[in-house]
């Protein structure tokens, strides 16, 4: 493998529980290279690399609490090489656009921006109330049930804890944009109502092509969200 064949990456990030997994899946189905992924469409080995970074600085790798301070982040000089090595081990040959999806990308964006300054970033968004509801209904999203954590951020209940967490991420998105990262924002909720225009625009932006037959794969994945929205009307 010739390393100068590594294409400009596409990073998919956003507040967890926002729908970044389905966006990554669409990009993969349209021809992007995601490598060996888990059921959330995160590259397993690159995810382990990020886990190790968090743990080495005493930060919980689940990305819930505490969050890294982007002004204090230490940037590993060999981050790009370590990521490249993982891709090459997973048989990446440079013929496809490669994609890494991880909600924590935005939390340590200076590292990724240093390693891949020409990357294209997809920031996945969702309404704040819907994110909070999803967090409260998801077992592994449990940080802000902890009264000690609530007290440390100045709140007294779980919902306000998740609200604080969402607002911290929104500030990170502003940081990314203000620092010149090449970002595009996507709201997957629009697909629930049959509006795929943002996805078409993203695919065109990164150089992938939509296949109309993918609707038959993607639309069933949105069924639960559609039913929930119908109940809430």
Secondary structure, 3 states (H helix, E strand, C coil): CCHHHCCCCEEEEECCCCCHHHHHHHHHHCCCECCCECCCCCEHHHHHHHHHHHHHCCCCCCCCCCCCCCCCCCCCCCHHHHHHHHHHHCCCCCCCCEEEECHHHCCCHHHHHHHCCCCEEEEEECCHHHHHHHHHCCCCCCHHHCHHHHHHHCCCCHHHHHHHHHHHHHHHHHHHHHCCCEEEEEECHHHHCCCCHHHHHHHHHHCCCCCHHHHHHHHHHCHHHHHHHHHHC
